[in-house]
Amino acid sequence: MAQYNPTESSSAGSSVHTSGEAGSRATGRGAEEAYRTGQDPDAAASLRQVTHNFFRALDRSLDEQPMTTLGLAAVIGFVLGAVWKA
């Protein structure tokens, strides 16, 4: 029986890293926008840090417990779908 090896590359892991990079770029643009409009740059930096922490935790969760992460994503999708439909 084959066992899961988190050190092997997988397409799911690479797509998450890509989405994490996209999230970082998006918050970077948000920080520039906040600076241009005179909003608090510390709030933009805090948002950038929270986003970075979220994607790092998501990457770790996918590496250590991929089925649990998939289950949580399904539950969140179901709840959002139910709220959207209501």
C-alpha positions, 0 to 999 in steps of 0.5 A, a space after each residue: 500500500 502506498 503511503 503519502 509522502 509530503 516531500 514529493 511534489 504535487 500539483 495541489 501544493 504548487 497551485 496553492 503556492 501560486 495562489 499564495 503569491 497572488 494573494 501577496 501581490 494583491 495585498 501589496 497593491 492594496 498597500 499602495 492604494 492605501 498610501 495613495 489615498 492617505 489611509 493608515 499604512 500600518 493597517 495595510 501592513 497588518 493586512 499583508 501580514 495576516 494574508 501571509 500567515 493565512 497562506 502559510 498555514 494553508 500550505 502547512 495544512 495541505 502538507 500535513 493533513 490534505 484530506 482534512 483540509 479538503 473536507 473543511 473546504 467542502 464544508 465552507 463551500 457548502 455553507 457559502 452556497 447555502 447562504 448564497 441560495 437563501 
